[in-house]
Amino acid sequence: MLQVNSQECPFKLHQVHSLLQTPSQHHPLTLFTPLSVCILIPRSPNGAGATAALFWAVREQMAEEQQVPLLKKVYYQNCSGCRVEQLKETRRGLPIKELLSIWTVVLCTALPISSLFPFLYFMIRDFHIAKREEDIGYYAGYVGSAFMLGRALTSVAWGMVADRYGRKPVIMIGTITVVIFNTLFGLSVNFWMALSTRFLLGSLNGLLGPIKAYAAEIFRDEYQALGLSTVSTAWGIGLIIGPALGGFLAQPAEKYPDIFSEDSLFGRFPYFLPCLFISAYAMIVTVACCWLPETLHSHKENNKSREDSYDALEAANGGSNAKEKEQEIEGSESTSNESLFKNWPLMSSIIVYCVFSLHDMAYTEIFSLWAVSPRKHGGLSYSTDDVGVVLAISGFGLLVSQLTLYPLVERFTGPVMICRIAGVLSIPLLASYPLIAMLSGFSLSVVLNCASVLKNVLSVSIITGLFILQNSAVDQHQRGTANGIAMTAMSLFKAAGPAGGGAL
C-alpha cells in the first residue's frame, strides 16, 4: 500500500470519487486528505504505470481546484446585505453607478455646510445685531458653528441607528433634513432664526458617518480606496462649490436686477436663492435614494462568524500559513468584541481626523472672510463673485486629482504615508498666505488659485486616507457607530473652527 502525505496531496472527497471508475480492489493506494478522510483508489490491473498516471491526473485536477473554498458563504434570500455581497462577487469592472450614487449623496450634505460663508458677513450685517463692523465676524462664527455643534450631539446616535436599522433610512432622513431646514435658513429674518435652523440642520442630518460605512461595504476590495476617495472628494467639492454657489447666487436683486426685482421674493430675502438651489438638489437626491441598495445584513446569524469558520477550516489543513490564519481569526474575534474606545487604530485615526478637520473648517471660513475683507484690514477686497471663481477653480482641480491621481498614489504608498506627506506640505503653504495678500492684479489671481487648489488637494488627500483607516479598523456591525464617534469628535472640533476663526 502506498501512502501520500496530506501536504503533498490535498484532495477533496467528492472530487476523488468523481475520478474513480471501478470499485476498490488489488492493493489500494491510500490518500490522506486535509479532512483526515481515507480514500481508496484501486491499483490498476494494467500495472503500476497506469496507477501512477491515475494518481498524477487526480493530483493535477486537485491543484487546479485547490482554491475552491471548503465552506461556501451562506447567503440569505431576504437579506439585502447578502444580495449586495453576491453582486460584488459576480461584478467586474469599475462600479460607475455606485460611485455616482455616493457622490450625489455626499455632495448633498456638503453643500449647505459652507454655502453660507461668502454671504454670511453680509447676512449678519443685515440683521443689525453687531454694534460695530468688527463684531460681524464674531456673530458669523456662531452661526457657522451651530451646524457642527448640532451634528456633534447626534452623530453617535445616528450611527447606532444605522447599525441597527440600516444605512439607507439614515441617508434618506439626512437628505430630507437638508430640503427643509436649509430652505428655512434662507428665509431667516433675524440672527436667532438663522442660528436655530443651522443647529437643527446639523442635528437631524446624520448621514455622513453611515455613507462612509456604506462606501466601505458596497465596493469590492480593489475599489474600496476609490469609493472612500469619492466620499472625501465629493465632500471637498461640496465645501468648495457651496461657497461658489453662495457667492454667485446671493443678493440676486443687486447683481441681476434685470431678472430679480427688489420687490420679489429674492429681493426681500437676498440669501434665499442659493439655499433654494441646494434644497432643490437635495429633493432630487432624496427621490433617487429610494433605489439605493441596503448593505447591512438583516439576518440574525453573524456573517463574520461564517467567514471565520471557513478560515479556521482552511487553517486546519496545516499549510505554511496555518499559524497566521489562526492568529488572524483570534485577532478579528477580539477586535469585534472589544469596546470601540479601546480600538487604538480607530481612535488614533479619529484623533488625527479631528485635528485636520478643525484646521480645514477654520480655513474654509477664514479664506472667504479674508478674501472679502478690505485691503486696509489685510484682506483682498474681493467681491463674492471673485471668491466664487477662486473656489470653482479649486473644485475642478480637486475633482481631477482625487479621481485620477489619488487612487494610484494610495496603491503604491498607502494611506498613512499620504497623510504624512500632505500634512508636512500644508505647513509652508499656509504660511505663505500673508505674502499672497501683498500681490495684486494678474499675479495675485494666478498665485491665489494655485495655492487654493494645492491646499484643497492636500486636505482632501489627508481626509481620504483617514477614512480608509477608520473603516478598516472595525467590523460591519460596528462601522456605523465607529463613524458616528468620528463624526461627533470631528464636529466638536469643526464647531470650534468657525467660532475661533471668526473671532480671530
C-alpha atoms as one frame of an Amber mdcrd trajectory, in Angstrom:
protein
   0.000   0.000   0.000   1.310   3.462  -0.986   0.759   6.382   1.372   0.745
  10.009   0.262   1.247  12.761   2.855  -1.557  15.305   3.201   0.841  18.153
   2.459   1.618  16.618  -0.918  -1.889  15.625  -1.898  -4.634  17.907  -0.598
  -7.560  16.090  -2.275 -11.237  16.512  -1.530 -13.515  13.524  -1.018 -16.139
  14.287  -3.641 -13.511  15.206  -6.241 -11.620  11.921  -5.916 -14.807   9.849
  -6.078 -15.701  11.534  -9.347 -12.492  10.155 -10.856 -12.902   6.555  -9.724
 -14.090   4.221 -12.430 -14.081   0.842 -10.689 -14.595  -0.460  -7.156 -11.609
  -0.634  -4.828  -9.534  -3.782  -5.344  -5.968  -5.048  -5.503  -3.509  -3.180
  -3.333  -5.296   0.119  -2.728  -3.471   3.435  -2.724  -4.387   5.320   0.476
  -4.698   9.092   0.318  -4.936  11.124   3.498  -6.896  14.330   2.807  -6.782
  17.540   4.825 -10.088  16.490   6.391  -8.415  13.277   7.654 -10.581  11.109
   5.399  -9.058   7.962   3.904  -9.921   7.486   0.255  -9.127   4.269  -1.574
  -8.017   4.389  -5.174  -7.694   0.980  -6.829  -4.402  -0.118  -8.253  -4.932
  -0.611 -11.949  -4.764  -4.177 -13.240  -2.576  -2.892 -16.075   0.286  -2.250
 -13.653   1.979   0.461 -11.663   2.265   2.781 -14.675  -1.495   3.129 -15.046
  -1.887   3.629 -11.303   0.752   6.371 -11.314  -0.949   8.022 -14.272  -4.249
   7.989 -12.393  -2.552   9.416  -9.298  -0.961  12.346 -11.151  -4.170  13.065
 -13.048  -6.028  13.330  -9.770  -3.250  15.485  -8.261  -3.278  17.905 -11.226
  -7.052  18.132 -11.074  -6.943  18.948  -7.383  -4.149  21.507  -7.786  -6.370
  23.489 -10.138  -9.315  23.393  -7.733  -7.336  23.855  -4.542  -8.568  27.435
  -4.195 -12.234  26.379  -4.080 -13.463  27.109  -0.534 -14.223  24.103   1.640
 -17.157  26.046   3.059 -19.271  28.196   0.774 -20.527  31.505   2.143 -24.140
  31.239   3.172 -26.472  33.837   1.682 -29.993  34.569   2.836 -32.631  35.221
   0.220 -34.454  38.005   2.079 -31.281  39.784   3.261 -30.390  42.880   1.263
 -26.815  42.769   2.587 -26.403  39.232   1.249 -27.691  40.320  -2.149 -25.072
  43.069  -2.224 -22.339  40.546  -1.322 -23.464  38.206  -4.113 -23.450  41.092
  -6.584 -19.928  42.063  -5.523 -18.665  38.521  -6.194 -20.059  38.417  -9.731
 -19.493  42.014 -10.783 -16.351  43.056 -12.613 -15.201  46.422 -13.851 -15.429
  49.942 -12.468 -18.629  50.424 -10.364 -19.744  53.664 -12.023 -23.326  53.543
 -10.727 -22.289  53.164  -7.097 -19.658  55.885  -7.398 -22.218  58.340  -8.775
 -24.731  57.422  -6.059 -22.258  58.097  -3.265 -21.034  61.233  -4.981 -24.505
  62.791  -5.199 -25.452  61.929  -1.606 -22.247  63.294  -0.075 -22.431  66.423
  -2.221 -25.989  66.960  -0.957 -24.863  67.093   2.682 -21.652  69.048   1.993
 -23.163  71.924   0.027 -25.189  73.544   2.844 -22.264  73.417   5.274 -20.156
  76.021   3.517 -22.561  77.723   1.071 -23.289  80.472   3.613 -19.698  81.610
   4.139 -19.456  84.087   1.215 -22.655  85.908   2.211 -22.640  85.258   5.982
 -20.786  88.514   6.614 -23.465  90.496   4.774 -26.293  88.444   6.308 -25.137
  89.239   9.854 -24.732  92.886   8.829 -28.339  92.996   7.573 -29.585  91.500
  10.859 -28.178  94.616  12.604 -27.118  92.608  15.643 -23.463  93.691  15.571
 -22.856  97.111  17.096 -19.532  97.538  15.296 -18.350  96.333  11.911 -15.500
  94.477  13.594 -18.041  92.391  15.565 -19.676  90.915  12.472 -17.135  88.093
  12.271 -17.829  87.275  15.927 -21.532  86.615  15.313 -20.824  84.929  11.981
 -18.665  82.404  13.810 -21.592  81.365  15.999 -23.863  80.758  13.018 -21.142
  78.794  11.249 -20.519  76.674  14.348 -24.189  75.880  15.037 -24.320  73.184
  12.343 -21.294  71.354  13.684 -22.473  71.619  17.264 -25.802  70.044  16.376
 -24.105  67.253  14.474 -21.696  66.593  17.333 -24.611  65.942  19.694 -26.351
  63.395  17.462 -23.739  61.667  15.275 -23.214  58.667  17.572 -26.964  58.166
  17.862 -27.370  58.236  14.082 -24.503  55.764  13.757 -26.204  53.362  16.163
 -29.470  53.717  14.228 -27.585  52.914  11.020 -26.056  49.795  12.601 -29.454
  48.578  13.766 -31.929  49.630  11.068 -29.666  50.122   8.056 -27.679  52.787
   6.250 -30.411  53.718   3.778 -33.026  55.112   6.244 -30.453  57.393   7.892
 -29.249  58.617   4.494 -32.786  59.484   3.378 -33.609  61.274   6.650 -30.450
  63.344   6.188 -31.347  64.435   2.663 -34.905  65.349   3.715 -33.443  67.439
   6.546 -31.408  69.423   4.025 -34.546  70.117   1.993 -36.474  71.507   4.972
 -34.014  73.342   7.190 -31.681  74.715   4.538 -34.741  76.337   2.931 -35.777
  77.830   6.273 -32.267  79.192   6.802 -32.510  81.126   3.547 -35.759  82.656
   4.823 -34.238  83.762   8.146 -35.297  87.235   9.254 -33.078  87.546  12.335
 -29.952  86.177  13.934 -31.710  83.698  16.224 -33.741  82.121  13.427 -30.573
  81.630  11.398 -28.798  80.141  14.408 -31.605  77.696  15.271 -32.165  76.456
  11.706 -28.466  75.760  11.284 -28.420  73.875  14.580 -31.400  71.709  13.576
 -29.876  71.116  10.160 -26.781  69.677  11.801 -28.688  67.702  14.447 -31.006
  65.860  12.067 -28.551  65.382   9.203 -26.502  62.373  10.341 -25.792  60.748
   7.007 -22.066  61.407   6.613 -20.998  58.635   9.012 -23.358  55.994   7.529
 -22.434  56.948   3.955 -18.762  56.262   4.751 -19.729  52.846   6.125 -21.881
  52.322   3.031 -18.957  53.157   0.743 -16.737  50.661   2.564 -19.349  47.905
   2.095 -20.734  48.450  -1.406 -17.415  48.114  -3.283 -15.099  45.179  -3.869
 -11.786  45.320  -2.040  -9.855  46.583  -5.045 -12.210  49.577  -5.394 -12.604
  50.422  -1.714  -9.933  53.138  -1.803 -11.646  54.673  -4.840 -15.017  54.531
  -3.067 -13.801  56.282   0.070 -11.863  58.704  -2.098 -15.202  59.505  -3.747
 -16.657  60.339  -0.320 -13.856  62.713   0.596 -13.710  64.172  -2.919 -17.441
  64.881  -3.023 -17.150  66.328   0.476 -14.266  68.555  -0.567 -16.010  69.568
  -3.793 -19.131  70.403  -1.803 -17.127  72.586   0.567 -15.774  74.401  -2.483
 -18.830  74.530  -4.766 -21.041  75.522  -1.827 -19.288  78.861  -1.299 -19.174
  79.336  -5.075 -22.968  78.955  -5.250 -23.373  81.244  -2.275 -21.156  83.833
  -3.883 -22.850  83.763  -7.295 -26.490  83.443  -6.190 -26.646  85.572  -3.030
 -28.206  89.057  -3.333 -29.595  88.392  -6.830 -31.661  91.592  -6.903 -28.454
  93.645  -6.662 -26.387  91.503  -9.056 -29.053  90.650 -11.627 -31.650  93.455
 -11.479 -32.968  92.579 -14.945 -34.081  89.164 -13.669 -34.895  89.740  -9.990
 -36.618  92.885  -8.777 -36.309  94.401  -5.311 -39.973  93.632  -4.611 -39.715
  89.937  -5.487 -39.215  87.096  -3.016 -35.497  87.070  -3.741 -35.324  90.816
  -3.221 -36.925  90.595   0.226 -34.828  87.538   1.125 -31.494  88.227  -0.607
 -29.852  84.990   0.646 -32.700  82.627  -0.201 -31.730  81.768  -3.791 -28.529
  79.733  -3.035 -30.376  77.896  -0.234 -33.318  77.139  -2.532 -30.984  75.832
  -5.237 -29.297  73.423  -2.794 -32.636  72.322  -1.332 -33.990  71.520  -4.804
 -30.920  69.394  -5.478 -31.430  67.647  -2.124 -35.024  66.832  -3.091 -33.837
  65.141  -6.285 -31.262  63.156  -4.301 -33.935  62.096  -1.801 -36.071  60.621
  -4.579 -33.045  58.871  -6.121 -32.121  57.333  -2.754 -35.272  55.193  -2.913
 -33.331  52.892  -5.252 -30.178  52.629  -3.144 -29.438  49.007  -2.116 -29.117
  48.367   1.609 -25.740  46.888   2.634 -26.485  45.982   6.269 -27.220  42.282
   6.845 -30.695  41.759   8.299 -30.432  38.098   9.384 -29.531  37.113  12.931
 -26.547  34.934  12.073 -23.309  36.849  12.052 -21.783  36.825   8.613 -18.346
  37.336  10.128 -18.607  34.095  12.056 -19.173  32.145   8.857 -16.076  33.651
   7.289 -14.076  32.906  10.432 -15.250  29.278  10.395 -14.066  28.967   6.828
 -10.687  30.441   7.730 -10.448  28.083  10.691 -11.126  25.098   8.464  -8.527
  26.228   5.973  -6.056  26.684   8.814  -6.705  23.087   9.825  -5.183  21.980
   6.522  -1.826  22.669   8.130  -0.260  24.674   5.292   2.580  27.082   5.777
   0.137  29.875   6.703  -1.824  27.866   9.291  -0.484  29.743  12.300  -1.016
  33.084  10.590  -4.618  32.098   9.819  -5.292  31.166  13.430  -3.767  34.416
  14.667  -5.882  36.428  12.236  -9.046  34.669  13.420  -8.242  35.259  17.074
  -7.385  38.880  16.363 -10.599  39.524  14.457 -12.686  37.978  17.228 -11.042
  40.090  19.920 -11.377  43.233  17.772 -15.082  42.678  17.131 -15.847  42.096
  20.806 -13.811  44.881  22.383 -15.007  48.409  23.019 -14.502  50.846  20.184
 -12.757  53.219  22.570 -10.102  50.535  23.198  -9.520  50.102  19.467  -6.307
  52.112  19.137  -6.070  52.038  15.309  -9.583  53.516  15.182  -9.092  56.072
  17.927  -5.706  57.252  16.660  -7.120  57.858  13.177 -10.080  59.740  14.707
  -7.735  61.988  16.707  -5.762  62.939  13.607  -9.027  63.337  11.686 -10.300
  65.814  14.290  -7.157  67.935  14.176  -7.183  68.231  10.397 -10.959  68.836
  10.368 -10.513  71.765  12.751  -7.808  73.170  10.530  -9.845  72.616   7.352
 -13.041  74.196   8.687 -11.213  77.206  10.074  -9.500  77.650   6.708 -12.798
  77.414   4.821 -14.373  80.268   6.765 -11.269  82.406   7.180 -10.466  82.227
   3.460 -13.857  83.678   2.470 -13.782  86.349   5.194 -10.166  87.195   4.379
 -10.885  87.482   0.661 -13.861  89.872   1.049 -12.261  91.965   3.816 -10.876
  95.403   2.852  -7.216  95.795   1.998  -6.718  98.089   5.000  -7.568  95.116
   7.250  -5.197  92.756   5.453  -7.775  91.270   3.087  -8.042  91.172  -0.699
 -11.152  93.363  -1.217 -12.691  90.620  -3.350 -16.372  90.527  -4.205 -18.475
  87.412  -3.636 -18.216  86.708  -7.374 -14.410  86.771  -7.187 -14.454  84.337
  -4.262 -16.802  82.083  -6.202 -14.430  81.954  -9.177 -11.455  81.002  -6.992
 -13.434  78.247  -5.260 -14.839  76.910  -8.530 -11.334  76.555  -9.966 -10.215
  74.828  -6.773 -13.134  72.420  -7.014 -12.265  71.405 -10.563  -8.623  70.813
  -9.647  -9.640  68.753  -6.643 -12.023  66.634  -8.717  -9.372  65.778 -11.299
  -6.652  64.967  -8.763  -8.787  62.793  -6.481 -10.376  60.690  -9.204  -7.190
  60.125 -11.182  -4.078  60.706  -9.068  -5.052  59.697  -5.533  -6.029  56.017
  -6.167  -2.727  55.418  -7.961  -0.607  57.055  -5.262  -2.514  55.257  -2.483
  -1.898  51.903  -4.141   1.874  52.379  -4.020   2.396  54.382  -0.820  -0.592
  53.535   1.379  -2.963  55.930   3.179  -0.661  56.603   6.146   2.229  57.874
   4.044  -0.111  60.116   2.041  -1.384  61.706   5.262   2.145  62.370   6.464
   3.364  63.927   3.228   0.245  66.080   2.771   0.406  67.274   6.382   4.027
  68.365   6.070   3.417  70.192   2.775   0.422  72.079   4.221   2.568  73.932
   6.757   4.676  76.084   4.383   1.705  76.509   2.051  -0.483  78.101   4.736
   2.426  80.202   5.967   2.632  81.820   2.512  -0.909  83.309   2.550   0.072
  86.604   4.257   2.633  87.078   1.484  -0.028  86.435  -1.168  -2.030  89.397
   0.174   0.854  91.687  -0.871   0.331  90.822  -4.534  -2.143  92.452  -6.890
  -3.585  92.121 -10.353  -2.911  89.074 -12.525  -0.101  87.744 -10.327  -2.438
  87.709  -7.319  -5.067  85.780  -9.262  -2.616  83.123 -10.522  -0.822  82.571
  -7.210  -4.048  82.557  -5.188  -5.709  79.987  -7.452  -2.664  77.709  -7.411
  -2.405  77.920  -3.628  -6.125  77.248  -3.205  -6.063  74.194  -5.483  -2.994
  72.730  -3.765  -4.395  73.400  -0.290  -7.675  71.607  -1.039  -5.950  68.660
  -2.733  -3.675  68.135   0.272  -6.534  68.487   2.742  -8.848  66.025   0.989
  -5.994  63.531   0.493  -5.466  63.505   4.263  -9.170  63.020   4.954  -9.437
  60.176   2.418  -6.537  58.280   3.969  -8.088  58.625   7.417 -11.459  57.382
   6.099  -9.747  54.223   4.860  -8.005  53.652   8.178 -11.187  54.167  10.212
 -13.366  51.786   8.201 -10.649  49.124   8.043 -10.280  49.095  11.829 -13.786
  47.772  12.654 -16.262  45.087  11.578 -19.502  45.834   9.758 -21.746  45.646
  12.822 -19.665  48.404  14.472 -18.917  50.507  11.400 -21.864  52.881  11.682
 -21.202  53.570  15.362 -17.462  54.000  14.729 -18.141  56.564  12.022 -20.645
  58.217  14.347 -17.949  58.606  17.011 -15.628  60.057  14.391 -18.326  62.493
  13.250 -19.088  63.572  16.840 -15.460  64.276  17.660 -14.871  65.921  14.289
 -17.989  68.090  14.644 -16.844  69.361  18.046 -13.539  70.390  16.551 -15.200
  71.878  13.490 -17.599  73.807  15.699 -14.583  75.434  17.308 -13.108  76.179
  13.885 -15.592  78.825  12.618 -16.049  80.363  16.083 -12.313  80.658  16.638
 -11.601  81.699  13.080 -14.368  84.301  13.101 -13.136  85.769  16.379  -9.580
  85.948  15.063
